[in-house]
Amino acid sequence: MTQQTASKKVINGWAMYDWANSVYNLVITTTFFPIYFLAVTSNRADHKVNFLGREFVNSSLYDYVLAVAYLLIALLYPILTSIADTRGNKKNFMRFFCYMGALGCSALFFFKADTLGLGVFAFMLAAMGYVGSLVFYNAYLPEIAAPQDRDRVSARGYSFGYIGSVIMQIVGFALILIMSDQGLATRLTFLLVGIWWFLFAQISFSRLPESDSKPEKKGNVIKEGFGEIRKVYAEIKKMPVLKRFLRGFFFYSMGVQTVMLAATIFGSKLLKLPDTNLIITVVIIQVVAILGAWGMSRLSAMFGNLKVLLAVIIFWIAICVLAYYTAVLAEGGFNAEYLFYGLAVLVGLVMGGIQALSRSTYAKLMPPTKDTASFFSYYDFTEKLAIVIGIFTFGRIEEVTGSMKNSVLSLIVFFAIGFFWLYAALHKEKQNHLAS
């Protein structure tokens, strides 16, 4: 029986979770929080801060905290998704991590220069809630959308997310302009992000279908969880196109996610751009990203997912090269402000599109299965492990070399390896078509 795409009400309900949680991704990790974090940890001329008895460069500490949060949740993925798939409570886990993330964002209201430990803990809680809920959110895609509609539905989710996050971004920016105490205005924005996330997620929870009820299991969930991952890995090994795609996805995700997470710190610390300029720039990126996600879904229908992804990776490599030379010019005393704005527009064009297209490509290539959470656990584990390696490498290279521009240049290696594996996937796909 051919799968039917769910009703518009369900599709929009699913996409509304992107609207709800993307405010974390934009306001907390991309704009306001990195700027605020650098501000409250820059009391010394060398930009170093003491944490857990060790001195860190403040921007590197930010990278390391994110890496640890993503690593912890990635290690939990197999266990959580096994429980969701075998016990039929996918929505409950999505709800749990949503509330964890919203609580973490709200707790950042209490983060000041003298409460670094609290700020780090709340930031980790927010990050874990965000990435933890996404695996269950993503796992709904193959359940509610027929294969031919998955690119369109996936892009709709990202578009909803960008629109919602831009609105919250404007609210935060307005608070900073209106209030005399910019620190308090920023912390109020963190609180509002938590409230926004919690409230709008209720629309998704009310519209998403309940998982099929399954008999209660009492086995060892850790053994079951990693057994599920082994089972998924064994199936993927038999699918040469999917196997190569995932290898490519692993490497290019190191580059994509690191650029997105470190862009604001790059503009603030290396180029010394004013905070208001950075906030406006990120809003522009989000608006351009809406068009990028929509445009890329149309291009994939014309040329195929893998060909479009290959072209986009070349685009990302060009962005890294341009970012490196922008940093070189800035360190040489050249005003690189407008070059940064140009880079921001280029990033926006391919930022949302590559994420939406990667997710829908995986959903298309994966075999028909009811264990969607386990398959998307594998996908999200791959992405989050890539982020851990990418963001840790980015921070470590800055600490060792003393300049963030070298970290930017290193990302080209990740993109190049990703390109190689994607090309191998495309070549294998063509062979399969010829054989059939």
PEZI-V53003 format. One record per helix or strand of 2 or more residues. SS is the DSSP state (alpha for helix, beta for strand). FROM is the first residue (numbers start at 1). LEN is the number of residues. Records with the same first field share a line. If there is no record, write none. Layout:
SS = FROM-LEN ; FROM-LEN
//
This chain:
alpha = 8-21 ; 32-9 ; 58-30 ; 90-21 ; 116-24 ; 141-4 ; 147-32 ; 182-26 ; 221-17 ; 240-31 ; 275-29 ; 305-27 ; 337-29 ; 372-30 ; 404-32
beta = 48-4 ; 54-4
//
